[in-house]
């Protein structure tokens, strides 16, 4: 009987523990992922986009979406770094941005607010699109993200400058 239990223990140790460690290494950050994958950011001029604006204070371009339905509150937002902003011939600001967002927000509780302290904000340090290597981001943890000002999500009713 002890031999059977010993064999089972060795089998568990040799097969299950390495599988768990391997999955943690593939995530790259050692954090446990929530059971939720970030949605892909919709294309430009998608009807789910309800707001888009450039915020000069942190040099970021924000896009706000209603992914669930047009009757719901905004529930998804992205922020891209910009490397050039100019005014076109008609007087409108034009922001040239990086290809993929640096920050993502998802409103899990449906209250219309994006709350980083409640696990609703992610950072994609590689800026390679929503592909699973994003990490939960807490702006209150020092040394956690990029240098410079931290982009805070808009408060309800606040409207930035539209492009």
N, C-alpha and C positions, 0 to 999 in steps of 0.2 A: 504494500500500500504506500509506504514511504517512497519507494522507487517511482511509482506512478505520479505521485504528487511532485516529486523532484523533477521528473521529466516535463510535467506541465509547467512548472515554475521556470525551468530553463527555456522552454519554448516561448513562453510569454516574454521573458527577458530578451531573448534573441530576435524576436520578430516584432513585437508591439512597441517596445521602448525605442528602437532605432527609427521606426516609422513615425513616431511622435516627434522625435528630435529632428528628423528630416523635414517634416512639414513646418516646424518652427524656423529652420534655416531657410527654407524657400520663401517664407514671408519676409525674412531679412531683418525684422526689427524685434522679434521675440515677443511682441504683444499679441494678445489673443484678439482675433478679429470678431467683430459683431457678425451676426448672421445676415448681413446686408451688404450688397455690392453697390457701389456708386453707379448711378445711371450714366450713360454716355451723354455728353453735352450735345444738345441739338445743333443742327447746322445754322448758319447765319440766315436770318429772315424767317425762321420757323415761327409758326403762329403761337407756340407755347411760350415764346419769349415775351414778357410783359414790360420789361424795363432794361435799359442798357445805358451806362454812363461811365464817364471817365472821372476819377477822383484824383485831383492834382496833389492832394496832401500826401498820398502814399504812392502816387504814380502807378495806379492800377486801373484796369478796365473791368467793370462789373457787368454781369449779365444775370438777370433774375427771370425765373421760369415758373409757370404753373404746369407741373408735369401731370398731376392727377386729373384735373379737368379745368376748364375755363371759369367755372363758378367757384372754385376753391381759392384759398389764399396761396400766395407764392410759397413753393415748397422746395425749390432747388436754386442754388446760386453758384456762380463761378467767378473767379477773379484772376485776370492775367496781368503779368507785368507788361509795361509798355516801354518801348525804346524811342518812340518819336511821336510827338503830338504837334499838329499844325492846324492852321485855319485854311479852309479851302476857299475858292473864288466866290462862294455864296455866303461866307461868314460863319460856316459851321465848323466845329472842331472835328478833326479826323485823327484818330489814334491808331498808330501802327503797333501791333502787339506781338508777343511771342505766340507760337503756333498752338500751344496747349496751356490750360489753366495751371496756376500754381496752387490755388486754394479752391476747395469745394465745400459747400454747405448743404445739408439736407435737413429739412424741418420734420423731425420724426413725430413730435407730439401734435402737429397740426395747428399750433397756435399763431402761425403767421410770423414768428420770430425765429431768427437763426441764432442759437445759443451755443457758443463754443464750449462753455463749461459743462454742457450736458451731452457731450460727445456728438455734436452735430457739425463739426468742422474737421476737414481733412487737409493735409498738405501733400503735394506731389513734388518732392524735391527735384526729381529728374525731369519734371514737366514733359512727360511723354504720353499724356492722356490717361483716362480712367482704365487701367489695365490690371489692378490688383496690388500694385506696389505702393499705394497711398497709405499714409499713416494718420491715425487720429491726431489732432493737433490741439494743444492747449496753450493759448497765448500767455498764460500766467507762468509757464515753466521756462526758466531761463535757459538759453542755449539750445532751444528746441528747433528753431527754424532759421530762416534767412536773416541776415543782418538788416537793420533799418526799421522803419516804422511798421507796425503790425496793422494790416487792414481789418477794421472792424466792420461787421455787417451793418447795413443801414437799419435804423430804428423805424418802426412802422410810421408811415406818414412823411418820412423824410425823403425828399427827392433830390437826387444829385443833378449835376448838369448833364443834360442829354446831348448825345451827338447828333 
